[in-house]
Amino acid sequence: MFVRTEPLLHASRQPVPVRVHTPIGSAVVLWRGDPREADGRHLVEWTVDEDIQWGRNTLAASVTGPELRQEGDQVIMSGRLHLTDDGVARLQMGHWSVLFDLASPLPGTRDGSWVRISVEWDSVALYPYRT
């Protein structure tokens, strides 16, 4: 997905906190590319270092639709949750997906449902995708 990033600190080492702007919202995350390229427009891959824990950081969404936003130190991601046979969850947020591991099985039939995932901002990172 193409995003616009702006560094929040002028640093020459990794990771650089950036505000990422997407068509569905913005949030502060970590930039895992060259620090000199942290300001600009990039094709990126998203990673999250927190597992889905139903009832703790993941709940049914009260509103349907993809969203990315910041609440204090938390990055809030809303989208459709899709489960794979190998225990991985894919959160479909608009035109892109973010992969998550499951800390425990999800209750009921959550495959395809709208969820809201809340994680610490510094557990979310962007990696520039080079073609």
Protein Blocks (a to p, Z undefined) as FASTA:
>chain_A
ZZddddfbdcfbdcdddddddfkbccddddfbdfklmgccdddddddfbdcdehilgccd
fbgcdddddehjbccddddddddfkopacddehjaccddddfbdcehjfehpacdddddf
klpccddddZZ
